[in-house]
Amino acid sequence: MTQSITQFLPLIIIFAIFYFMLIRPQQQRQKKHKDMLDSLKVGDKVITIGGIYGIIREIKGDVFTLEISKDIKINVTKSAIGSKREN
């Protein structure tokens, strides 16, 4: 029995390394991004994943209306928001 555990020990160690080096950090980034998306409100400055800078002017469900220039507004989905700008 101890021989079978010894044979699987390298696989267990490799899985642990993958979990702590790849899987767990990715899950934390996803959770942080989801929390940021949930906290967005009208007036927040955002950057889309396509690189468009804008200000949220309206929120209807999963659709945000961004003002990207004076009198120019576009609709984007919630998942298209990449990050929130602080300034």
QUIZI-V533834 format. One record per backbone hydrogen bond with DSSP energy under -0.5 kcal/mol. NH is the residue of the N-H (numbers start at 0). CO is the residue of the C=O. If there is no record, write none. Layout:
nh = [NH;NH]
co = [CO;CO]
This chain:
nh = [4;5;6;7;8;9;11;12;13;14;15;16;17;18;19;20;21;22;23;25;26;27;28;29;30;31;32;33;34;35;36;37;38;39;42;43;44;45;46;47;48;50;52;53;54;55;56;57;59;62;63;63;64;65;65;66;67;67;68;71;72;73;75;77;79;80;81;81;82;84]
co = [0;1;2;3;4;5;7;8;9;10;11;12;13;14;15;16;17;17;18;21;22;23;24;25;26;27;28;29;30;31;32;33;34;36;55;40;84;53;82;51;79;47;50;45;66;43;64;64;62;59;61;75;57;63;73;54;65;71;71;68;70;65;63;61;76;77;46;79;46;44]
